[in-house]
Amino acid sequence: MQAINAGGCFSCLSVAYRPLTSHQEHPGTGISVQGIQTEAVNLERLVKGIGITDLKVVDAFDVKALRAGVKSSLGNAGLSVIIVRGACAIQVTKKPASRGIDMARCDLCGVCLLVGCPAIQREDGRIHIDFTLCVGDTCAICQQLCPRQAISPQFKIPSES
């Protein structure tokens, strides 16, 4: 098989869970639409099988790894594929160390709001994280992006007087 040599970068969200498909089975789940157990499609083997050599698998919740993967892929002359994997927030049952905002450090810049997380809310001129919606250590994207480092596990934030 001849390798593909067209330039570009393709990103693929690996969905072993079903929320992005309206909770329907698909080739990535290993269960057919008839509900029969089958072999799940292995995206890495599929990509390599069509001749793409620049393949990266990154954690959906590791912002630095995502940026590095995209930057390196865009600099590649050939076709690159980035497979992004991460747990589905809807299916996370254990929510350890939900995040909170240290208002003494927060300058209300709103970068955390750009994540689009339903747990992060602005009310009465303040930003807060609803611990009942936060998936904590599973994600922590808001913590990685906060320029003031005002977001951390709730238990590490000093209580307000």
Backbone as JSON Lines, residues from 0, in Angstrom:
{"i":0,"aa":"M","n":[0.85,-1.18,0.0],"ca":[0.0,0.0,0.0],"c":[0.89,1.24,0.0]}
{"i":1,"aa":"Q","n":[0.52,2.2,-0.8],"ca":[1.28,3.44,-0.87],"c":[0.84,4.37,0.25]}
{"i":2,"aa":"A","n":[1.81,4.97,0.93],"ca":[1.5,5.88,2.03],"c":[0.9,7.18,1.5]}
{"i":3,"aa":"I","n":[0.03,7.76,2.28],"ca":[-0.58,9.04,1.94],"c":[0.44,10.12,2.23]}
{"i":4,"aa":"N","n":[0.68,11.05,1.3],"ca":[1.69,12.08,1.55],"c":[1.12,13.49,1.47]}
{"i":5,"aa":"A","n":[-0.18,13.63,1.48],"ca":[-0.78,14.97,1.48],"c":[-0.56,15.59,2.86]}
{"i":6,"aa":"G","n":[-0.25,16.87,2.9],"ca":[-0.03,17.53,4.18],"c":[-1.34,17.84,4.88]}
{"i":7,"aa":"G","n":[-1.27,18.02,6.2],"ca":[-2.45,18.39,6.96],"c":[-2.51,17.67,8.28]}
{"i":8,"aa":"C","n":[-3.47,18.05,9.07],"ca":[-3.63,17.46,10.4],"c":[-5.1,17.12,10.59]}
{"i":9,"aa":"F","n":[-5.35,15.92,11.07],"ca":[-6.71,15.47,11.32],"c":[-6.79,15.05,12.78]}
{"i":10,"aa":"S","n":[-7.8,15.54,13.47],"ca":[-7.98,15.2,14.88],"c":[-9.22,14.33,15.0]}
{"i":11,"aa":"C","n":[-9.13,13.28,15.79],"ca":[-10.23,12.34,15.94],"c":[-10.49,12.13,17.42]}
{"i":12,"aa":"L","n":[-11.73,12.36,17.85],"ca":[-12.1,12.11,19.23],"c":[-12.5,10.65,19.34]}
{"i":13,"aa":"S","n":[-11.77,9.9,20.14],"ca":[-12.06,8.48,20.3],"c":[-13.23,8.33,21.26]}
{"i":14,"aa":"V","n":[-14.35,7.87,20.74],"ca":[-15.55,7.78,21.55],"c":[-15.91,6.33,21.86]}
{"i":15,"aa":"A","n":[-15.29,5.79,22.89],"ca":[-15.65,4.45,23.34],"c":[-16.94,4.53,24.14]}
{"i":16,"aa":"Y","n":[-17.35,5.73,24.49],"ca":[-18.61,5.97,25.17],"c":[-19.6,6.53,24.14]}
{"i":17,"aa":"R","n":[-20.83,6.69,24.49],"ca":[-21.85,6.97,23.5],"c":[-22.52,8.34,23.52]}
{"i":18,"aa":"P","n":[-22.21,9.26,24.39],"ca":[-22.93,10.53,24.4],"c":[-22.87,11.3,23.08]}
{"i":19,"aa":"L","n":[-21.74,11.24,22.37],"ca":[-21.63,11.99,21.13],"c":[-22.43,11.36,20.0]}
{"i":20,"aa":"T","n":[-22.92,10.16,20.21],"ca":[-23.73,9.5,19.2],"c":[-25.16,9.31,19.71]}
{"i":21,"aa":"S","n":[-25.6,10.2,20.56],"ca":[-26.94,10.12,21.17],"c":[-27.15,8.79,21.86]}
{"i":22,"aa":"H","n":[-26.1,8.3,22.5],"ca":[-26.12,7.05,23.26],"c":[-26.4,5.83,22.39]}
{"i":23,"aa":"Q","n":[-26.07,5.91,21.1],"ca":[-26.21,4.76,20.21],"c":[-24.87,4.05,20.11]}
{"i":24,"aa":"E","n":[-24.92,2.75,19.88],"ca":[-23.68,1.99,19.69],"c":[-23.05,2.4,18.37]}
{"i":25,"aa":"H","n":[-21.74,2.22,18.26],"ca":[-21.01,2.53,17.04],"c":[-19.77,1.65,17.0]}
{"i":26,"aa":"P","n":[-19.01,1.64,15.91],"ca":[-17.87,0.73,15.79],"c":[-16.82,0.85,16.9]}
{"i":27,"aa":"G","n":[-16.74,1.99,17.58],"ca":[-15.76,2.16,18.64],"c":[-16.15,1.52,19.96]}
{"i":28,"aa":"T","n":[-17.42,1.14,20.13],"ca":[-17.86,0.57,21.41],"c":[-17.69,-0.93,21.5]}
{"i":29,"aa":"G","n":[-17.59,-1.61,20.35],"ca":[-17.5,-3.06,20.38],"c":[-18.85,-3.73,20.53]}
{"i":30,"aa":"I","n":[-19.91,-2.96,20.33],"ca":[-21.27,-3.51,20.38],"c":[-21.99,-3.03,19.12]}
{"i":31,"aa":"S","n":[-22.59,-3.96,18.4],"ca":[-23.27,-3.58,17.16],"c":[-24.57,-2.87,17.46]}
{"i":32,"aa":"V","n":[-25.18,-2.26,16.43],"ca":[-26.46,-1.57,16.64],"c":[-27.56,-2.55,17.02]}
{"i":33,"aa":"Q","n":[-27.34,-3.84,16.77],"ca":[-28.3,-4.86,17.2],"c":[-28.06,-5.31,18.63]}
{"i":34,"aa":"G","n":[-27.02,-4.73,19.28],"ca":[-26.71,-5.08,20.66],"c":[-25.83,-6.3,20.8]}
{"i":35,"aa":"I","n":[-25.23,-6.76,19.73],"ca":[-24.39,-7.95,19.74],"c":[-22.94,-7.54,19.99]}
{"i":36,"aa":"Q","n":[-22.27,-8.26,20.93],"ca":[-20.87,-8.0,21.24],"c":[-20.02,-8.32,20.02]}
{"i":37,"aa":"T","n":[-19.14,-7.4,19.65],"ca":[-18.27,-7.58,18.5],"c":[-16.91,-6.94,18.81]}
{"i":38,"aa":"E","n":[-16.01,-6.96,17.86],"ca":[-14.7,-6.36,18.1],"c":[-14.78,-4.86,17.83]}
{"i":39,"aa":"A","n":[-14.28,-4.08,18.77],"ca":[-14.26,-2.62,18.6],"c":[-13.19,-2.24,17.59]}
{"i":40,"aa":"V","n":[-13.45,-1.21,16.83],"ca":[-12.47,-0.71,15.87],"c":[-11.28,-0.14,16.64]}
{"i":41,"aa":"N","n":[-10.09,-0.54,16.27],"ca":[-8.87,-0.02,16.87],"c":[-8.38,1.11,15.97]}
{"i":42,"aa":"L","n":[-8.59,2.34,16.4],"ca":[-8.26,3.5,15.56],"c":[-6.78,3.57,15.2]}
{"i":43,"aa":"E","n":[-5.9,3.22,16.13],"ca":[-4.47,3.27,15.83],"c":[-4.13,2.32,14.68]}
{"i":44,"aa":"R","n":[-4.63,1.1,14.73],"ca":[-4.36,0.13,13.66],"c":[-4.97,0.6,12.35]}
{"i":45,"aa":"L","n":[-6.14,1.19,12.42],"ca":[-6.81,1.68,11.21],"c":[-5.98,2.78,10.55]}
{"i":46,"aa":"V","n":[-5.53,3.74,11.34],"ca":[-4.75,4.87,10.82],"c":[-3.43,4.37,10.23]}
{"i":47,"aa":"K","n":[-2.73,3.52,10.97],"ca":[-1.45,3.0,10.46],"c":[-1.67,2.12,9.24]}
{"i":48,"aa":"G","n":[-2.79,1.42,9.21],"ca":[-3.11,0.54,8.09],"c":[-3.33,1.26,6.77]}
{"i":49,"aa":"I","n":[-3.68,2.52,6.83],"ca":[-3.85,3.28,5.59],"c":[-2.6,4.09,5.24]}
{"i":50,"aa":"G","n":[-1.53,3.81,5.97],"ca":[-0.24,4.38,5.61],"c":[0.15,5.67,6.3]}
{"i":51,"aa":"I","n":[-0.59,6.09,7.3],"ca":[-0.22,7.33,8.01],"c":[0.78,6.97,9.11]}
{"i":52,"aa":"T","n":[1.92,7.62,9.07],"ca":[2.96,7.3,10.04],"c":[3.01,8.27,11.21]}
{"i":53,"aa":"D","n":[2.54,9.5,11.01],"ca":[2.55,10.47,12.1],"c":[1.23,10.39,12.86]}
{"i":54,"aa":"L","n":[1.22,9.55,13.87],"ca":[0.03,9.31,14.68],"c":[0.35,9.63,16.13]}
{"i":55,"aa":"K","n":[-0.52,10.42,16.75],"ca":[-0.36,10.75,18.16],"c":[-1.65,10.42,18.88]}
{"i":56,"aa":"V","n":[-1.54,9.87,20.07],"ca":[-2.7,9.61,20.93],"c":[-2.49,10.47,22.17]}
{"i":57,"aa":"V","n":[-3.44,11.39,22.42],"ca":[-3.29,12.3,23.56],"c":[-4.51,12.25,24.47]}
{"i":58,"aa":"D","n":[-4.29,12.6,25.71],"ca":[-5.34,12.66,26.71],"c":[-6.16,13.94,26.48]}
{"i":59,"aa":"A","n":[-7.46,13.8,26.4],"ca":[-8.34,14.93,26.14],"c":[-8.26,16.0,27.22]}
{"i":60,"aa":"F","n":[-7.78,15.65,28.39],"ca":[-7.74,16.58,29.5],"c":[-6.33,17.1,29.81]}
{"i":61,"aa":"D","n":[-5.39,16.85,28.91],"ca":[-4.02,17.33,29.08],"c":[-3.78,18.43,28.05]}
{"i":62,"aa":"V","n":[-4.03,19.67,28.44],"ca":[-3.98,20.8,27.52],"c":[-2.59,20.94,26.89]}
{"i":63,"aa":"K","n":[-1.52,20.77,27.68],"ca":[-0.17,20.91,27.14],"c":[0.1,19.85,26.07]}
{"i":64,"aa":"A","n":[-0.3,18.61,26.32],"ca":[-0.1,17.54,25.34],"c":[-0.91,17.79,24.07]}
{"i":65,"aa":"L","n":[-2.14,18.3,24.22],"ca":[-2.95,18.62,23.05],"c":[-2.29,19.71,22.2]}
{"i":66,"aa":"R","n":[-1.85,20.77,22.86],"ca":[-1.19,21.86,22.13],"c":[0.08,21.37,21.43]}
{"i":67,"aa":"A","n":[0.89,20.59,22.15],"ca":[2.14,20.08,21.57],"c":[1.84,19.17,20.38]}
{"i":68,"aa":"G","n":[0.83,18.33,20.5],"ca":[0.47,17.43,19.41],"c":[0.03,18.18,18.17]}
{"i":69,"aa":"V","n":[-0.82,19.18,18.36],"ca":[-1.3,19.97,17.22],"c":[-0.14,20.74,16.59]}
{"i":70,"aa":"K","n":[0.69,21.37,17.42],"ca":[1.81,22.16,16.91],"c":[2.76,21.29,16.1]}
{"i":71,"aa":"S","n":[3.1,20.13,16.62],"ca":[4.03,19.24,15.91],"c":[3.4,18.69,14.64]}
{"i":72,"aa":"S","n":[2.11,18.4,14.67],"ca":[1.43,17.87,13.49],"c":[1.31,18.91,12.39]}
{"i":73,"aa":"L","n":[1.04,20.15,12.77],"ca":[0.93,21.21,11.76],"c":[2.28,21.51,11.12]}
{"i":74,"aa":"G","n":[3.36,21.22,11.84],"ca":[4.69,21.44,11.29],"c":[5.18,20.28,10.44]}
{"i":75,"aa":"N","n":[4.43,19.2,10.38],"ca":[4.8,18.02,9.62],"c":[4.38,18.18,8.16]}
{"i":76,"aa":"A","n":[5.24,17.79,7.23],"ca":[4.93,17.92,5.81],"c":[3.86,16.92,5.37]}
{"i":77,"aa":"G","n":[3.79,15.78,6.02],"ca":[2.82,14.75,5.65],"c":[1.54,14.87,6.45]}
{"i":78,"aa":"L","n":[0.64,13.94,6.22],"ca":[-0.63,13.91,6.94],"c":[-0.41,13.39,8.36]}
{"i":79,"aa":"S","n":[-0.98,14.08,9.32],"ca":[-0.87,13.69,10.73],"c":[-2.27,13.4,11.27]}
{"i":80,"aa":"V","n":[-2.36,12.45,12.19],"ca":[-3.62,12.16,12.86],"c":[-3.38,12.22,14.36]}
{"i":81,"aa":"I","n":[-4.28,12.92,15.05],"ca":[-4.24,12.99,16.5],"c":[-5.51,12.33,17.02]}
{"i":82,"aa":"I","n":[-5.36,11.27,17.78],"ca":[-6.51,10.62,18.41],"c":[-6.59,11.15,19.83]}
{"i":83,"aa":"V","n":[-7.72,11.73,20.16],"ca":[-7.91,12.35,21.47],"c":[-8.81,11.43,22.3]}
{"i":84,"aa":"R","n":[-8.28,10.99,23.45],"ca":[-9.04,10.08,24.31],"c":[-9.27,10.7,25.67]}
{"i":85,"aa":"G","n":[-10.45,10.43,26.23],"ca":[-10.75,10.91,27.56],"c":[-12.08,10.37,28.04]}
{"i":86,"aa":"A","n":[-12.24,10.3,29.32],"ca":[-13.48,9.81,29.91],"c":[-14.62,10.78,29.62]}
{"i":87,"aa":"C","n":[-15.8,10.26,29.51],"ca":[-16.99,11.09,29.31],"c":[-17.48,11.59,30.67]}
{"i":88,"aa":"A","n":[-17.63,12.9,30.8],"ca":[-18.07,13.48,32.07],"c":[-19.42,12.94,32.5]}
{"i":89,"aa":"I","n":[-20.26,12.57,31.55],"ca":[-21.58,12.04,31.89],"c":[-21.47,10.68,32.58]}
{"i":90,"aa":"Q","n":[-20.43,9.92,32.21],"ca":[-20.29,8.57,32.74],"c":[-19.35,8.45,33.93]}
{"i":91,"aa":"V","n":[-18.74,9.55,34.35],"ca":[-17.84,9.51,35.5],"c":[-18.68,9.33,36.76]}
{"i":92,"aa":"T","n":[-18.45,8.23,37.46],"ca":[-19.22,7.98,38.68],"c":[-18.49,8.48,39.91]}
{"i":93,"aa":"K","n":[-17.17,8.36,39.92],"ca":[-16.38,8.84,41.04],"c":[-15.85,10.22,40.68]}
{"i":94,"aa":"K","n":[-16.13,11.22,41.5],"ca":[-15.71,12.59,41.22],"c":[-14.77,13.09,42.31]}
{"i":95,"aa":"P","n":[-13.53,12.61,42.31],"ca":[-12.6,13.02,43.36],"c":[-12.1,14.45,43.17]}
{"i":96,"aa":"A","n":[-11.91,15.13,44.26],"ca":[-11.28,16.45,44.31],"c":[-11.88,17.45,43.32]}
{"i":97,"aa":"S","n":[-13.16,17.74,43.49],"ca":[-13.76,18.76,42.63],"c":[-13.01,20.08,42.83]}
{"i":98,"aa":"R","n":[-13.03,20.9,41.8],"ca":[-12.26,22.15,41.81],"c":[-13.05,23.29,42.42]}
{"i":99,"aa":"G","n":[-12.31,24.27,42.89],"ca":[-12.89,25.48,43.45],"c":[-12.04,26.67,43.05]}
{"i":100,"aa":"I","n":[-12.53,27.86,43.29],"ca":[-11.81,29.08,42.91],"c":[-11.43,29.86,44.16]}
{"i":101,"aa":"D","n":[-10.15,30.17,44.26],"ca":[-9.65,31.01,45.35],"c":[-9.89,32.46,44.93]}
{"i":102,"aa":"M","n":[-10.91,33.08,45.47],"ca":[-11.29,34.44,45.05],"c":[-10.23,35.48,45.4]}
{"i":103,"aa":"A","n":[-9.32,35.17,46.32],"ca":[-8.24,36.09,46.62],"c":[-7.25,36.17,45.45]}
{"i":104,"aa":"R","n":[-7.19,35.12,44.64],"ca":[-6.27,35.09,43.5],"c":[-6.98,35.38,42.18]}
{"i":105,"aa":"C","n":[-8.28,35.16,42.12],"ca":[-9.05,35.32,40.87],"c":[-9.23,36.8,40.53]}
{"i":106,"aa":"D","n":[-8.96,37.15,39.27],"ca":[-9.19,38.54,38.84],"c":[-10.39,38.64,37.88]}
{"i":107,"aa":"L","n":[-11.22,37.6,37.84],"ca":[-12.44,37.55,37.03],"c":[-12.17,37.72,35.53]}
{"i":108,"aa":"C","n":[-11.02,37.22,35.07],"ca":[-10.67,37.36,33.65],"c":[-11.61,36.57,32.74]}
{"i":109,"aa":"G","n":[-12.19,35.48,33.26],"ca":[-13.16,34.71,32.5],"c":[-12.58,33.61,31.63]}
{"i":110,"aa":"V","n":[-11.28,33.36,31.67],"ca":[-10.68,32.3,30.87],"c":[-11.34,30.96,31.2]}
{"i":111,"aa":"C","n":[-11.61,30.71,32.45],"ca":[-12.23,29.45,32.87],"c":[-13.62,29.28,32.26]}
{"i":112,"aa":"L","n":[-14.32,30.37,32.05],"ca":[-15.66,30.31,31.45],"c":[-15.6,29.88,29.99]}
{"i":113,"aa":"L","n":[-14.48,30.15,29.33],"ca":[-14.33,29.79,27.92],"c":[-14.25,28.28,27.7]}
{"i":114,"aa":"V","n":[-13.96,27.53,28.76],"ca":[-13.89,26.07,28.66],"c":[-15.27,25.51,28.28]}
{"i":115,"aa":"G","n":[-16.32,26.18,28.71],"ca":[-17.67,25.72,28.41],"c":[-18.18,24.67,29.38]}
{"i":116,"aa":"C","n":[-17.54,24.54,30.51],"ca":[-17.93,23.55,31.51],"c":[-19.19,24.03,32.24]}
{"i":117,"aa":"P","n":[-20.2,23.18,32.36],"ca":[-21.41,23.59,33.06],"c":[-21.21,23.82,34.55]}
{"i":118,"aa":"A","n":[-20.12,23.31,35.11],"ca":[-19.86,23.49,36.54],"c":[-19.36,24.9,36.85]}
{"i":119,"aa":"I","n":[-18.78,25.57,35.87],"ca":[-18.2,26.91,36.09],"c":[-19.25,27.95,35.74]}
{"i":120,"aa":"Q","n":[-19.59,28.77,36.72],"ca":[-20.69,29.72,36.55],"c":[-20.31,31.1,37.08]}
{"i":121,"aa":"R","n":[-20.9,32.12,36.44],"ca":[-20.72,33.5,36.9],"c":[-22.05,33.94,37.5]}
{"i":122,"aa":"E","n":[-22.01,34.38,38.75],"ca":[-23.21,34.87,39.44],"c":[-22.82,36.04,40.34]}
{"i":123,"aa":"D","n":[-23.6,37.07,40.31],"ca":[-23.4,38.23,41.19],"c":[-21.97,38.77,41.15]}
{"i":124,"aa":"G","n":[-21.41,38.86,39.95],"ca":[-20.06,39.42,39.81],"c":[-18.95,38.51,40.29]}
{"i":125,"aa":"R","n":[-19.25,37.25,40.56],"ca":[-18.24,36.28,41.01],"c":[-18.31,35.05,40.11]}
{"i":126,"aa":"I","n":[-17.22,34.34,40.06],"ca":[-17.18,33.07,39.33],"c":[-17.03,31.98,40.38]}
{"i":127,"aa":"H","n":[-17.83,30.92,40.23],"ca":[-17.68,29.79,41.15],"c":[-17.84,28.48,40.4]}
{"i":128,"aa":"I","n":[-17.41,27.41,41.03],"ca":[-17.52,26.08,40.46],"c":[-18.49,25.28,41.31]}
{"i":129,"aa":"D","n":[-19.53,24.77,40.68],"ca":[-20.53,23.95,41.36],"c":[-19.94,22.56,41.56]}
{"i":130,"aa":"F","n":[-19.59,22.22,42.79],"ca":[-18.92,20.96,43.08],"c":[-19.77,19.74,42.72]}
{"i":131,"aa":"T","n":[-21.08,19.9,42.63],"ca":[-21.94,18.77,42.26],"c":[-21.84,18.44,40.78]}
{"i":132,"aa":"L","n":[-21.37,19.4,39.98],"ca":[-21.23,19.18,38.54],"c":[-19.78,18.93,38.11]}
{"i":133,"aa":"C","n":[-18.83,19.36,38.93],"ca":[-17.41,19.24,38.6],"c":[-16.96,17.78,38.68]}
{"i":134,"aa":"V","n":[-16.22,17.31,37.66],"ca":[-15.72,15.93,37.67],"c":[-14.3,15.84,38.25]}
{"i":135,"aa":"G","n":[-13.81,16.94,38.78],"ca":[-12.56,16.95,39.54],"c":[-11.34,16.49,38.79]}
{"i":136,"aa":"D","n":[-10.62,15.53,39.36],"ca":[-9.36,15.05,38.81],"c":[-9.5,14.43,37.43]}
{"i":137,"aa":"T","n":[-10.7,14.01,37.07],"ca":[-10.92,13.42,35.75],"c":[-10.61,14.44,34.66]}
{"i":138,"aa":"C","n":[-10.86,15.71,34.93],"ca":[-10.72,16.76,33.92],"c":[-9.64,17.77,34.31]}
{"i":139,"aa":"A","n":[-9.98,18.74,35.11],"ca":[-9.08,19.8,35.58],"c":[-8.56,20.72,34.48]}
{"i":140,"aa":"I","n":[-9.25,20.81,33.35],"ca":[-8.83,21.72,32.28],"c":[-8.86,23.16,32.77]}
{"i":141,"aa":"C","n":[-9.87,23.53,33.53],"ca":[-9.96,24.9,34.04],"c":[-8.73,25.26,34.87]}
{"i":142,"aa":"Q","n":[-8.27,24.32,35.67],"ca":[-7.09,24.55,36.51],"c":[-5.85,24.75,35.65]}
{"i":143,"aa":"Q","n":[-5.73,23.97,34.57],"ca":[-4.57,24.09,33.69],"c":[-4.55,25.42,32.95]}
{"i":144,"aa":"L","n":[-5.74,25.98,32.65],"ca":[-5.82,27.19,31.85],"c":[-5.83,28.49,32.66]}
{"i":145,"aa":"C","n":[-6.15,28.44,33.93],"ca":[-6.27,29.66,34.73],"c":[-4.93,30.39,34.81]}
{"i":146,"aa":"P","n":[-4.85,31.61,34.26],"ca":[-3.58,32.34,34.26],"c":[-3.14,32.79,35.66]}
{"i":147,"aa":"R","n":[-4.06,32.9,36.59],"ca":[-3.73,33.34,37.96],"c":[-3.55,32.17,38.92]}
{"i":148,"aa":"Q","n":[-3.69,30.95,38.41],"ca":[-3.61,29.74,39.23],"c":[-4.54,29.83,40.44]}
{"i":149,"aa":"A","n":[-5.75,30.34,40.16],"ca":[-6.74,30.52,41.23],"c":[-7.62,29.28,41.4]}
{"i":150,"aa":"I","n":[-7.52,28.33,40.48],"ca":[-8.35,27.12,40.55],"c":[-7.51,25.96,41.02]}
{"i":151,"aa":"S","n":[-8.02,25.25,42.0],"ca":[-7.32,24.09,42.55],"c":[-8.36,23.17,43.2]}
{"i":152,"aa":"P","n":[-7.93,21.98,43.65],"ca":[-8.89,21.14,44.36],"c":[-9.53,21.92,45.52]}
{"i":153,"aa":"Q","n":[-10.81,21.74,45.68],"ca":[-11.59,22.49,46.67],"c":[-10.97,22.43,48.06]}
{"i":154,"aa":"F","n":[-10.45,21.27,48.45],"ca":[-9.91,21.12,49.8],"c":[-8.61,21.91,50.01]}
{"i":155,"aa":"K","n":[-7.98,22.41,48.93],"ca":[-6.75,23.19,49.07],"c":[-6.98,24.7,49.12]}
{"i":156,"aa":"I","n":[-8.22,25.12,48.93],"ca":[-8.53,26.55,48.91],"c":[-8.8,27.04,50.32]}
{"i":157,"aa":"P","n":[-8.12,28.12,50.74],"ca":[-8.37,28.65,52.08],"c":[-9.81,29.11,52.2]}
{"i":158,"aa":"S","n":[-10.43,28.83,53.32],"ca":[-11.82,29.28,53.49],"c":[-11.87,30.77,53.69]}
{"i":159,"aa":"E","n":[-12.96,31.36,53.14],"ca":[-13.13,32.81,53.24],"c":[-13.55,33.18,54.65]}
{"i":160,"aa":"S","n":[-13.08,34.3,55.11],"ca":[-13.41,34.76,56.47],"c":[-14.68,35.55,56.45]}
